Amino acid sequence: MRLPVCPGHSAMDLSMQQPSEFDRLFDGTLYSLLSWKQLTAFWERLDPAAGWFLYAVGEARPQAPADAEHVAAFVREIDALLRREHHEDYCGIVYADDLDTPRIIKIYDPNHLGTSCGSSKHRILPGWVMSRMPPSDLDPPAFVPQNRKRWWQGFLDMIGAR
């Protein structure tokens, strides 16, 4: 059997590496929270004490899960940002592997959507990822906007993490 080869990797490299749980979930099937009502219900079901790693793509990866208080603050702040900046009557920019007991949640930046469903030639990374396992490094191929860096730094200041 011949394995597909990605640029920069040999078939030997790919056959010897097993993707991490994070990578399998990140690249796997995800379900959209299409309506704002669905997003509200989703956040209400989310267990903030489940050991969530909070990752702003383009920033340093978290080395430990956030505590429940910080997860609840993140959910509150990211929800407010999405509702304020996604000028649509639907959500459709938050995805999870399981809508009842998620292990990974991708949150796309409303001001940098591209084609988040993956039909573009260019892979658009989410702005933020919540995962119940340590995340892999997601090095954005493009510049991360300064307003998003300021938002993340402001969030870290708010929770006393800097």
Secondary structure as UniProt FT lines:
FT   TURN            7..8
FT   HELIX           11..16
FT   HELIX           21..26
FT   STRAND          31..32
FT   HELIX           36..45
FT   TURN            48..49
FT   STRAND          53..56
FT   TURN            57..58
FT   HELIX           68..85
FT   STRAND          94..96
FT   STRAND          104..107
FT   TURN            110..111
FT   TURN            116..117
FT   STRAND          128..131
FT   HELIX           146..159
//
